[in-house]
Amino acid sequence: MILVLVAAGVAVAEPAPVLTTVRTDAANADWYQFLGPTRNGICEGPTLLSAWPETGPKVLWKVDCLPGWSGPMVKDGVVVLMERPGKKIEPDGDETIRAFDAATGKELWKVLYPCTFQGDQHVYGPAATPAGVADKVVCLCINGRLRCLMLRTGKLVWEKDLVAEYGILTKKGHAIYDSSSSPLVVDDMVVLMACGSAGLVALKVEDGKEVWRTETFSNYGSSTGFMWQGETPVVIAVPSYLDRKRFRGGDVLAFDGRDGQLLWTGKAGKAYYNTPPPIAAGGMVFVEGGSGDGPTYAFIPPEEGKGRATEAWKDDDHQVRFSNYLCYRGLVFGQGWRAHGGPKKFWCADPATGKLHWEQQIKDKYQYQWLYASDGKLIQFYDGGELVLFDADARDGIRQLARAKVSDHTWSQPALCHGKMYIRTNTQLLCLDLAGR
């Protein structure tokens, strides 16, 4: 394999085969899971406004809510949100699942579950975004309980104790970071990280029965990606370095979403992963090399669907941290900084070669942000509540269209669909009109 240096810090493999994916669910879809319908931050819909007033997009409705890191989910006109009282850990506080009318914010139902939780001090509320499948919603609660409810009524269909059944990581008997694994939708199943007696587990949404599981590996967070290879649904995961020997030495793993069989592996050679999740778009997979320190890796899955993925390029100088890659309209975007120092950079590169188009140093006090795309526009939401709109045609530099502070501080991932953005803070759930209808 010949390596050619095309930009500072970027090594590129030539030639690089291009895998064609034939399915997408990003057009006019609901935001029914973490990072949207295609698990990559893209959700096409109506034409969006190209400018806002200084106050930001119109607020269609807002309701009070309790704290949590869990993002809102939107399906079939229903918004589902998880919450729990208290800014700090309250060992005996109930965990609440609520549903709202997506158009008006009217509460449709609310259910409370006893929740004794004394896990990690940094996690005090729900951390996993719910997933909607057919007429149901699946919620992973902070204490390791997985619950499936009817979407329109909140009636409990089934529940599982993942600590008891799969031995997910605990501290003093309480689930910790593994309870932040947002369920991934694959057909009529949800896939989540168990990180105990199994790595990934797929459960039938209808009755909660296990369909498949993988050999054990560990990680935490919503660190599963998804893509289509032809008609095959592929679940992508990144285990820690301790588990590589189980998977042909790979640390970027792709499993058949139908039966859990290992299809292909990639090798980044890093010791530790948590965020961001692997992002698949345009037949490529982008993954950060470990805990925000980089490098950024771009892999191309084998065209035959099995074997070893090709490392298309890697970039030691541009990574993302507590965020997500966004690959949209022939460009890949990211923002991050090294965990142990260095400037924050917002950057754009060619996804096929890794060639850097531009970078900007970010001097804002806000550190964490999400990147979305719709209607030829980039939407960036910072943890301080700043919402920024950019033109996605950005090869020659970024062009900001609008910017406004729209909410209080939050670490929760918003939902974007049908021209609306749903943002949750620790005190409110807001619905913004980005389409101006």
C-alpha positions as CSV (number, residue, x, y, z in Angstrom):
1,M,0.0,0.0,0.0
2,I,1.4,3.4,-1.0
3,L,1.0,6.3,1.4
4,V,0.9,9.8,0.0
5,L,1.0,12.9,2.1
6,V,-1.7,15.3,0.9
7,A,-2.0,17.7,3.8
8,A,-0.2,18.3,7.1
9,G,-0.8,15.4,9.4
10,V,-2.8,13.4,6.9
11,A,-1.7,10.1,5.5
12,V,-3.7,8.7,2.6
13,A,-3.9,5.2,1.1
14,E,-4.0,4.9,-2.7
15,P,-6.0,3.6,-4.4
16,A,-9.2,3.6,-2.3
17,P,-12.2,1.6,-3.5
18,V,-15.6,3.3,-3.2
19,L,-18.4,1.3,-1.6
20,T,-21.9,2.2,-2.9
21,T,-24.7,2.1,-0.4
22,V,-28.2,1.8,-1.8
23,R,-30.4,2.7,1.1
24,T,-31.2,5.8,3.1
25,D,-33.9,6.9,5.4
26,A,-32.9,10.5,5.9
27,A,-35.5,12.2,3.7
28,N,-38.6,13.6,5.6
29,A,-38.0,11.1,8.4
30,D,-38.6,11.4,12.1
31,W,-35.8,11.8,14.6
32,Y,-36.5,8.4,16.2
33,Q,-33.1,7.7,17.7
34,F,-29.8,9.2,18.8
35,L,-28.2,11.2,15.9
36,G,-31.3,10.8,13.8
37,P,-32.7,8.3,11.3
38,T,-29.4,7.3,9.7
39,R,-27.3,7.7,13.0
40,N,-25.1,10.4,11.4
41,G,-26.8,13.7,12.1
42,I,-28.4,14.1,8.7
43,C,-32.2,14.5,8.4
44,E,-33.5,16.1,5.2
45,G,-36.8,17.9,5.3
46,P,-38.4,21.2,4.2
47,T,-36.6,24.3,3.1
48,L,-35.0,26.0,6.1
49,L,-34.7,29.7,6.8
50,S,-31.4,31.2,5.7
51,A,-31.5,34.0,8.4
52,W,-32.9,34.5,11.8
53,P,-33.5,37.6,14.0
54,E,-31.1,38.3,16.8
55,T,-33.4,36.4,19.1
56,G,-33.1,33.2,17.0
57,P,-35.8,31.1,15.3
58,K,-39.3,31.3,16.5
59,V,-40.1,29.3,19.6
60,L,-43.2,27.3,18.8
61,W,-43.6,25.9,22.4
62,K,-41.7,25.2,25.5
63,V,-42.5,23.1,28.6
64,D,-40.7,22.7,31.9
65,C,-38.7,19.5,32.5
66,L,-36.3,18.0,35.0
67,P,-32.6,17.3,34.5
68,G,-31.0,14.7,32.2
69,W,-28.5,14.2,29.4
70,S,-30.9,12.1,27.4
71,G,-32.0,13.7,24.1
72,P,-35.6,14.0,22.9
73,M,-36.9,11.5,20.4
74,V,-39.6,12.3,17.8
75,K,-41.8,9.8,16.1
76,D,-45.2,9.9,14.6
77,G,-46.0,13.3,16.1
78,V,-44.9,12.3,19.6
79,V,-41.8,13.7,21.5
80,V,-40.5,11.4,24.2
81,L,-38.2,12.7,26.9
82,M,-36.6,11.1,30.0
83,E,-35.8,13.0,33.2
84,R,-35.0,12.7,36.9
85,P,-35.2,15.3,39.7
86,G,-32.3,17.1,41.2
87,K,-29.1,18.8,39.9
88,K,-27.0,16.3,41.8
89,I,-27.5,12.6,42.5
90,E,-30.6,11.8,44.5
91,P,-30.4,8.1,45.3
92,D,-34.2,7.7,45.7
93,G,-35.5,10.0,43.0
94,D,-38.0,8.6,40.5
95,E,-37.0,8.4,36.9
96,T,-39.7,9.8,34.6
97,I,-40.6,9.2,31.0
98,R,-42.9,11.8,29.4
99,A,-44.5,12.2,26.0
100,F,-45.6,15.4,24.3
101,D,-47.5,16.4,21.2
102,A,-44.8,17.4,18.7
103,A,-46.9,20.2,17.3
104,T,-48.2,21.8,20.5
105,G,-46.1,20.6,23.4
106,K,-49.2,19.3,25.2
107,E,-48.3,16.5,27.6
108,L,-49.8,13.2,26.4
109,W,-48.6,10.9,29.2
110,K,-46.1,10.5,32.0
111,V,-44.9,7.5,33.8
112,L,-42.6,7.3,36.9
113,Y,-40.4,4.5,37.9
114,P,-38.5,4.1,41.3
115,C,-34.8,4.6,40.6
116,T,-32.2,4.0,43.3
117,F,-29.0,5.2,41.7
118,Q,-25.6,5.8,43.3
119,G,-23.4,5.5,40.3
120,D,-20.7,7.8,38.9
121,Q,-20.8,11.3,40.4
122,H,-20.9,12.8,36.9
123,V,-24.1,11.1,35.9
124,Y,-27.1,12.2,37.8
125,G,-30.0,11.7,35.3
126,P,-31.0,9.7,32.2
127,A,-28.2,9.7,29.6
128,A,-29.5,7.5,26.8
129,T,-31.8,8.9,24.0
130,P,-34.9,6.8,23.5
131,A,-35.5,4.9,20.3
132,G,-38.9,4.6,18.5
133,V,-39.8,1.4,16.5
134,A,-43.3,1.0,15.0
135,D,-45.8,2.0,17.8
136,K,-43.4,1.6,20.6
137,V,-40.5,3.5,22.3
138,V,-37.6,1.8,24.1
139,C,-35.9,3.7,26.9
140,L,-32.7,2.7,28.8
141,C,-33.0,4.1,32.3
142,I,-30.0,5.3,34.3
143,N,-30.1,2.3,36.7
144,G,-29.8,-0.2,33.9
145,R,-33.5,-1.0,33.4
146,L,-34.5,-1.2,29.8
147,R,-38.2,-0.4,29.3
148,C,-40.4,-0.7,26.2
149,L,-43.6,1.4,26.2
150,M,-46.5,2.0,23.9
151,L,-45.7,5.3,22.1
152,R,-49.1,6.9,22.4
153,T,-50.2,5.7,25.8
154,G,-47.0,5.0,27.9
155,K,-48.3,1.5,28.7
156,L,-45.4,-0.8,29.7
157,V,-44.9,-3.6,27.2
158,W,-41.8,-5.2,28.7
159,E,-38.8,-4.4,30.7
160,K,-35.3,-6.0,31.4
161,D,-32.8,-5.6,34.1
162,L,-29.6,-5.3,32.1
163,V,-27.5,-5.5,35.3
164,A,-29.0,-8.8,36.2
165,E,-29.3,-10.3,32.7
166,Y,-26.0,-9.1,31.1
167,G,-23.9,-7.9,34.0
168,I,-23.3,-4.4,32.6
169,L,-20.6,-2.5,34.4
170,T,-21.6,-1.5,37.9
171,K,-20.1,0.5,40.8
172,K,-21.2,-0.5,44.3
173,G,-24.0,-2.5,42.7
174,H,-25.3,0.4,40.5
175,A,-25.0,0.7,36.7
176,I,-22.7,3.4,35.6
177,Y,-21.6,4.7,32.2
178,D,-23.0,1.7,30.3
179,S,-26.5,2.9,31.0
180,S,-25.8,5.8,28.6
181,S,-25.9,3.5,25.5
182,S,-28.7,4.9,23.3
183,P,-30.5,2.1,21.6
184,L,-29.9,1.7,17.9
185,V,-32.8,0.8,15.6
186,V,-32.3,-2.1,13.2
187,D,-35.6,-3.1,11.5
188,D,-37.8,-4.4,14.3
189,M,-35.0,-4.6,16.8
190,V,-33.0,-2.4,19.1
191,V,-29.2,-3.0,19.5
192,L,-27.4,-1.7,22.6
193,M,-24.1,-2.1,24.3
194,A,-24.2,-4.5,27.2
195,C,-20.4,-4.6,28.0
196,G,-20.9,-7.5,30.4
197,S,-21.5,-11.1,29.3
198,A,-22.0,-9.7,25.8
199,G,-20.7,-6.7,23.8
200,L,-23.7,-5.9,21.7
201,V,-27.2,-7.3,22.2
202,A,-30.1,-7.2,19.8
203,L,-33.6,-7.4,21.2
204,K,-37.0,-7.8,19.5
205,V,-39.0,-4.7,20.2
206,E,-42.3,-6.7,20.1
207,D,-41.5,-8.8,23.2
208,G,-37.9,-8.0,24.4
209,K,-36.6,-11.4,23.4
210,E,-32.9,-11.6,22.5
211,V,-32.2,-12.1,18.8
212,W,-28.4,-12.2,18.9
213,R,-25.4,-11.1,20.9
214,T,-21.7,-10.7,20.2
215,E,-18.7,-11.8,22.2
216,T,-18.0,-9.5,25.1
217,F,-16.2,-6.2,24.7
218,S,-16.3,-3.0,26.7
219,N,-17.0,0.7,26.0
220,Y,-19.6,3.2,27.0
221,G,-21.6,6.0,25.7
222,S,-23.7,5.9,22.5
223,S,-20.7,4.5,20.6
224,T,-22.5,2.4,18.0
225,G,-22.7,3.5,14.4
226,F,-24.8,2.3,11.5
227,M,-24.7,2.0,7.7
228,W,-26.1,0.0,4.9
229,Q,-23.9,-2.2,2.7
230,G,-26.2,-3.1,-0.2
231,E,-29.2,-4.5,1.6
232,T,-27.3,-5.5,4.7
233,P,-27.8,-3.4,7.9
234,V,-24.4,-3.0,9.5
235,V,-23.8,-2.1,13.2
236,I,-20.4,-0.5,13.9
237,A,-18.8,-0.6,17.3
238,V,-15.4,0.3,18.8
239,P,-14.1,-1.8,21.7
240,S,-11.3,-1.1,24.1
241,Y,-7.8,-2.4,23.3
242,L,-8.2,-5.3,25.8
243,D,-10.8,-7.0,23.4
244,R,-9.0,-6.9,20.1
245,K,-7.8,-10.5,20.2
246,R,-11.4,-11.6,20.1
247,F,-12.0,-9.8,16.8
248,R,-9.1,-10.6,14.5
249,G,-7.1,-7.8,16.0
250,G,-9.6,-5.2,15.0
251,D,-10.8,-2.3,17.1
252,V,-13.4,-0.9,14.6
253,L,-15.9,-3.7,14.3
254,A,-18.8,-4.2,11.8
255,F,-21.6,-6.7,12.6
256,D,-24.5,-7.9,10.5
257,G,-27.5,-6.2,12.1
258,R,-29.7,-9.2,11.3
259,D,-27.7,-11.9,13.2
260,G,-24.7,-10.3,14.9
261,Q,-22.1,-12.0,12.7
262,L,-18.8,-10.2,12.4
263,L,-18.4,-8.9,8.9
264,W,-15.3,-6.8,8.8
265,T,-12.8,-5.0,11.1
266,G,-10.6,-2.0,10.9
267,K,-7.5,-1.3,13.0
268,A,-6.9,2.1,14.5
269,G,-4.4,0.9,17.0
270,K,-5.6,3.1,19.9
271,A,-6.2,2.0,23.4
272,Y,-9.3,3.7,24.5
273,Y,-12.6,4.8,23.0
274,N,-15.7,6.5,24.3
275,T,-16.8,9.4,22.1
276,P,-17.6,10.3,19.4
277,P,-19.6,7.4,17.8
278,P,-18.4,6.1,14.5
279,I,-20.2,8.0,11.7
280,A,-21.0,6.4,8.3
281,A,-21.8,8.4,5.2
282,G,-20.9,8.1,1.5
283,G,-19.7,4.5,1.9
284,M,-17.1,5.5,4.5
285,V,-16.7,5.3,8.3
286,F,-15.2,8.1,10.3
287,V,-13.9,7.4,13.8
288,E,-11.8,9.2,16.4
289,G,-8.8,7.5,17.7
290,G,-9.5,7.6,21.4
291,S,-11.0,10.0,24.1
292,G,-10.6,13.1,22.0
293,D,-6.8,12.9,21.4
294,G,-7.1,11.7,17.8
295,P,-6.2,10.9,15.2
296,T,-9.2,11.0,12.9
297,Y,-9.5,7.8,10.9
298,A,-11.4,7.2,7.7
299,F,-12.1,3.6,6.8
300,I,-13.6,2.1,3.6
301,P,-15.4,-1.2,4.2
302,P,-14.4,-4.1,1.9
303,E,-16.4,-4.2,-1.2
304,E,-17.2,-7.8,-0.8
305,G,-18.7,-7.0,2.6
306,K,-16.3,-9.1,4.7
307,G,-12.6,-9.0,5.7
308,R,-10.5,-6.0,6.6
309,A,-11.5,-2.4,6.0
310,T,-9.1,-0.1,4.1
311,E,-7.7,2.8,6.0
312,A,-8.3,5.6,3.5
313,W,-6.5,8.2,5.6
314,K,-5.8,9.4,9.1
315,D,-5.2,12.9,10.4
316,D,-3.3,13.5,13.7
317,D,-4.1,17.2,13.9
318,H,-7.9,17.3,13.4
319,Q,-10.2,15.3,15.7
320,V,-13.5,15.7,17.4
321,R,-14.2,15.7,21.1
322,F,-17.6,15.3,22.8
323,S,-19.2,15.9,19.4
324,N,-19.8,14.1,16.1
325,Y,-18.3,14.0,12.6
326,L,-20.6,15.2,9.9
327,C,-20.1,14.0,6.3
328,Y,-22.4,15.9,4.0
329,R,-22.5,16.9,0.3
330,G,-18.9,15.7,-0.4
331,L,-17.3,17.3,2.7
332,V,-16.5,16.0,6.2
333,F,-16.7,18.4,9.2
334,G,-15.5,18.2,12.7
335,Q,-14.6,20.2,15.8
336,G,-12.4,19.3,18.6
337,W,-9.2,19.6,20.6
338,R,-6.7,17.4,22.2
339,A,-7.6,16.2,25.6
340,H,-4.3,17.2,27.1
341,G,-4.1,20.7,25.6
342,G,-4.2,22.5,22.3
343,P,-6.5,24.9,20.5
344,K,-10.1,24.1,19.6
345,K,-10.5,23.7,15.8
346,F,-13.5,23.7,13.6
347,W,-12.4,22.1,10.3
348,C,-13.5,20.8,6.9
349,A,-11.8,18.1,4.8
350,D,-12.3,16.0,1.7
351,P,-13.8,12.7,2.9
352,A,-12.2,10.6,0.2
353,T,-8.6,11.8,0.7
354,G,-8.5,13.7,4.0
355,K,-7.1,16.8,2.3
356,L,-7.9,19.7,4.6
357,H,-9.9,22.5,3.0
358,W,-9.8,24.8,6.0
359,E,-9.7,25.1,9.8
360,Q,-10.7,27.8,12.2
361,Q,-9.6,28.2,15.8
362,I,-12.6,28.5,18.1
363,K,-12.2,30.9,21.0
364,D,-15.7,30.6,22.4
365,K,-16.0,29.5,26.0
366,Y,-18.3,26.7,24.9
367,Q,-16.6,23.4,24.4
368,Y,-19.1,20.8,23.3
369,Q,-21.3,20.9,20.3
370,W,-23.4,18.8,17.8
371,L,-23.3,19.0,14.0
372,Y,-26.3,18.4,11.9
373,A,-27.3,18.8,8.2
374,S,-30.5,19.5,6.3
375,D,-31.5,21.4,3.2
376,G,-27.9,22.1,2.2
377,K,-27.2,23.8,5.5
378,L,-25.0,22.9,8.5
379,I,-26.5,23.4,12.0
380,Q,-24.2,23.6,14.9
381,F,-25.5,23.6,18.5
382,Y,-23.2,24.4,21.4
383,D,-23.5,23.3,25.0
384,G,-24.0,26.9,26.0
385,G,-27.2,27.2,24.0
386,E,-25.7,28.9,20.9
387,L,-27.3,27.8,17.6
388,V,-25.4,28.5,14.4
389,L,-26.4,28.1,10.8
390,F,-23.9,27.7,7.9
391,D,-24.0,27.1,4.2
392,A,-22.9,23.5,3.5
393,D,-21.1,24.6,0.3
394,A,-18.0,25.3,2.3
395,R,-15.0,24.0,0.3
396,D,-13.6,27.5,0.0
397,G,-14.4,28.5,3.6
398,I,-17.3,28.6,6.0
399,R,-20.1,31.1,5.5
400,Q,-22.2,31.8,8.6
401,L,-25.8,32.5,7.8
402,A,-27.2,33.0,11.3
403,R,-26.4,32.7,15.0
404,A,-28.4,33.1,18.2
405,K,-28.5,32.0,21.8
406,V,-31.6,29.9,22.1
407,S,-31.4,28.0,25.3
408,D,-29.6,27.6,28.6
409,H,-26.6,25.3,29.1
410,T,-27.2,21.7,28.1
411,W,-25.2,18.5,27.3
412,S,-28.3,16.9,25.7
413,Q,-28.4,16.2,22.0
414,P,-31.2,18.0,20.2
415,A,-33.6,16.4,17.7
416,L,-34.0,17.8,14.2
417,C,-36.8,16.8,11.9
418,H,-39.6,18.3,9.7
419,G,-38.0,21.8,9.9
420,K,-38.1,21.9,13.7
421,M,-35.5,21.5,16.4
422,Y,-36.3,20.1,19.8
423,I,-33.8,21.2,22.5
424,R,-33.8,20.0,26.1
425,T,-32.0,21.7,29.0
426,N,-32.1,20.8,32.6
427,T,-35.2,22.9,33.1
428,Q,-37.0,23.2,29.7
429,L,-37.9,21.4,26.5
430,L,-38.1,23.8,23.6
431,C,-39.4,23.4,20.0
432,L,-37.9,25.9,17.5
433,D,-39.2,26.5,14.0
434,L,-36.2,26.4,11.6
435,A,-38.4,26.4,8.5
436,G,-40.4,29.6,9.2
437,R,-43.8,28.1,8.4
